[in-house]
């Protein structure tokens, strides 16, 4: 399994009902030592919605 697939697997684990919180996305990035931008890209590929955005953008 490549690194993108590992990140996607973790994202799927923490997402619920097609959504993931901004805080959870940042936690995934920290835990897997990958850039937040990469996590965001993969969240988009999985067609998940980011909720409770800490910047208020989503």
Secondary structure, DSSP 8 states (H G I E B T S, - for coil): --HHHHHHHHHHHH-BTTEEEHHHHHHHHHHHT--HHHHHHHHHHTT-EEES-TTS--
